[in-house]
Every structure is written in structure tokens, then in C-alpha cells.
Amino acid sequence: MHKPSMSSVDGLAEALGRPVSDQEGLTTEGTIVAHWHYLDYFTDEDRTWTSAEWAQHIDDPRRLHPFPATYRGDPRVIFHASVRLHPKDRELTPAEWSEVGYRLARVAGIAPPGDPNPGRWIAVRDQSHRLDLLANLIREDGNRAALPRQVHHVLAAECRRIEADLGLLSPLEHQVSPFKANMLASTQPTTERLEPSIAAHLSDEAHRHLAAARRLMERAGQHLGAPVPSPSPLLPSGFPAPRSPRGR
């Protein structure tokens, strides 16, 4: 991961290995291997974007929504992460590089699945051994993207999964201890936490069902002369019951 910045110009230049230019065109058929899914609304079929225009496109949300840019007094809203192949790894196909870009954007919280207002991001591959993910943390709805608290661990865990899925060499070849893949689940943000009122409602429902079941058991026990079992200790009180532009 690279330090956050106020502009994507430096990050894009590093990804390309040369300065950003208003003369050089970058295309989604080659250099831009993955991108946010609303990109087509900003382009037309007969136009090639220069690297300077790509940088401006990524930076624009900061000008459109200046207040999220000063979140906690930090205007640095450009996220930049890069991944590299092991020197002995095989060459990846364009489709595989694209998959890497989408997977990293997803787990980093840049492009959550089903999100209707993700931030602008691109995955750049102009150097054969590496891919760079550049994103603006200001989403299209003006809010700031919620990254995992340990995003570098999350990205590292996903890289271990990608290595396994694509048959690539692991960091053990570098004599570096890999992050465990299960760190991904433990560090990703979740939206499944219940509001206290909902949890209380579910708990009341669970107790009502348990009480009704116990009454049935008591009646059955009276008819059969069998002792009634004590309530299950597994449900403590107050705990809810289980439940793209073309040719550019």
C-alpha cells in the first residue's frame, strides 16, 4: 500500500512507470484492465482518454464533494495499492489481471458487491509484473468509502487467496510469513449488526416460541407420565434466537 494523496497523478505515473501526459492515450482494452462500473456514462465510443484525463476523472469527486475530503481534517482521498508477481511466476492473461483488479477493489471496500454508488477506481497494468489499484474514497453519493480497519491485512489475505486460485507462488518464496486467509473475514467491515430494538424483538419472539413449546411438552408429559425436562441453558436471556468505454 502507498501513502494516501490528494491527487491520483503521482500514483498513475508510478503505475505507468513514466509521467502522466495529455498526449498518451490509455485504453480499457489494454492498460486499464478493470474499472468502476459507471465509467461508460462518462465516455463516448469515439474517444480515447489520455493518462492526464484518466487522472482527472479519478480526482473529480473531490471537487464535486469537498466536505468528505476534509474528513477528520485529512483531504487525502486517493487510495493507491499495488501488487507484484513473483519473478518466477507465469505471465497472467488480461482476464486474470482483470480478475485481480476487481477482487482487490471489492475486498478493500472500494467497490462492495451490489453497491449502487461506489467510488471511482481503475486497475492499471502497464508494467508486465505489477498491477496498481487507484481509487477515490469519495463515493458518487458524496459519502466517504468505509475501508476495513486493517485494510492492508485484508488485501494481503486476498492476495493469498488469489495466489491459490491462480496457481501463483506464495510469499514463502520470499521467506516472508504469509497472512492467513481467514484474516479476511475477521477484518472486513460488516453491516449485519442488529439494532438493539430489533435484537430485543427477536429475543422476545424466541422466548415466546420456547414458552409455547414447553407448554406442549408439559401437556405431553402429563398424559405420558414422563418428567418435564428443564429449560435449555443454551439461550441466555436477552440473546436473539439463531437465525466500459470500448477500444480506448
N, C-alpha and C positions, 0 to 999 in steps of 0.2 A: 504494500500500500504506500501511496505517496502522500505528502502533506496536502491538506485541502488548500484551495486557492480561490481567488476572486474571479479568475478568467480561465477558460479552457485552452487558451492559445499555447501556453507553455507545455501543458500536458499533451496536446495534439502534436506539437513539434517533437516532443520526446518520443511519442508513439511512432511518428514517421521517420525519425532519425534525421530530420532537416527542418529548417524554419517553415512556419506556416506562410503560405503565399496566396496572392489573389490571381495568380496565373496558372496554378496547377489544379487540375480537376480530380476529385475523388469520386468513386462510384460505389454503388451498393452491389455491383456485380463483381467487385474485387476487393478494394481496400476496406470499405465499410461492410463487415461480414454479418453484423446484427445491429438492430436499432429499435427504438421505441415504436410502437405500432401505429402512432398517429402521424408519422413522418410524411406520408403521402398527401396529407391535407395541406402541406406547406410547399409542395413542389409541383412542377408540371412535367409532362412527358418529354419535352424537347429541350431540357436544360440540364447542364452539368454544373454541380456545385464545386467551387474552389475550396481549398482547405481553409481559407480565411472565412468563407461563408459558412462552412460546417461549424467552425469555432463560434461564429456569431450566433448561429442557430441554437447552439447549446447554451450560450450565455444569455440569450434574450429573456428568459423568465426572471432573471434578477432585476432587469429594468422594468418589466411588467408588474412585478410584485416585490417592491423594495423592502417592505416591512419584514417578511420572513427572512430576508437576507441578513437582518440585524438581530436574529435570534440569539439571545444571551450576549449581545454585543459583538458577534462574530459574523462578518459579511462574507466569509469564505464558504461558498456553497458548491464549489466544483469538486466532485468526488473523482478520484483517479486511482485505479488499481491495475496492475499488470501481472501477467503470468508468463512463464517461460517454459519451453520444453527442455528436458534433459538433453545434453549433447548427443547421447546415443539413442534418443527416441526416434521413431519413424516420423516421416512427414505426415501431417494431418491433412485431410481433404478440406476444401472450402466448407462443406456441410458440417464437418466435425468442428472446425473453428467457430462456425456459427452457433452450434450447439453449446460450445464452451461459453460464448458470449452471453447467450440467453440464460444459461444456468447461473452464471455468476451474478447477472443483473437481478435475477429472481431471488436468490438467497440473501443478497445484500440488502434487500428491501427497496431497491431502485424500481423494480417492475414486479410487484406482487401479483400472483395469479388472480385474474378477474378484476383487477383494479381499473376503474373507468377513467381515472385521472392521474396516470403515472407521470413522473418527471421525464424530461428529455435525456436520452442517453444514446451512445453509439459504442460499438465494439470495433476497434481499429486493428487491422493486421496488414502492415506494410513491410514488416521485417519477418522473415520466414520462421524465426524461432520464438516469437512472442506475440501476445495479444494484449491490447490496452482497453480497459473499460473507462469511459469518460461519461459523467452524468452530472446534471444539475439537480441538487437536492430540493429545489423549489418545484413543487408539482404544478400541473396545469390548473389546479383549482386554487392555487395561491398558498397552500399549506406546505410545510416543510416535511420531507420524507422522514419516516421513522426508521432509522437504521438499528440493527441489533446492537446491544450494548458492547459486545465484543465482536465487532464485525470482522476483524482480521482473523479471529479464530473460526468464525463461520465460513469465511472464504477459504481458509486453509482446509477445513473439513470437507467442503465441497470439492476442492481440488483433489483430495484423496479419493473421493468417490468417482470423479471424472477419470482419474488415472486407472482405477479399477475397471470402469465401464469401457474405456477406450484401449485398454491394454498397454498403458504407458508405464514408464519406470517411476518408482516412488522416490521420495527424498532419502530413503536409506542408501541410495547410490551416492548421495552427497554426505553420508554419515550424519544426517540430521534426523532427530526423532520426529516422526510424523504426528500431526494432530489426530486424535481419534475421531472417526467419522460420527460417533454418537454425540460429539460436542455440538453438532449442527442443531439437533433437537433441543439441547439444553440452553443454547444461546439465542435462538430465534425468538423474536417477539411474538406474543400470542394475543389474539382478540377473543379467546374463548372464556375469559374470566366472567363469572356471573355477577350481576348487580346484587347487593345484599337483599333487596326486596324479592328478586326472582329466586335467590337461593332459599330464602325463608319460605316462599310459596311452595317450592319443590319439597322442602323438608316437611311442611305441613301435609302435603299430599301423600308423601311417603308414610308418615305416621298414621294417616287415616287408613291407608291401604293395609298397613300392618295390623292396626286395631281390628279392622274388619276380618282379616284372615285369622286373627287369634280368636275372635268370637266364633267363627266357624269351627275352629279346632276344638274349642271348649264344648260346643254342642255335640260334635262328633265324639269327643271323649266321654261325655255324659251318657250317650247312647251305648258306647262300646265298653264303658267302664275303665278306660285307659287313662293314665295320668297325663295332664296337660304339660307340654314342655315349657320351660322358662323362655322369656323373650330372648331373641338373638342379641348378643353383645356386639355384633359387627357393625351396627349402625348407631354411633353415638348421637346424642341429642344435638340438634341444630345442624347436622351434616346432611346435605341433599342426597336423595337416592341416586344410585348409578344411572345412569342414563347415557410500400417502399417505392421510392422512385425507381423506374426501370432504366437500365443502360447508362447509369451515371457512375 
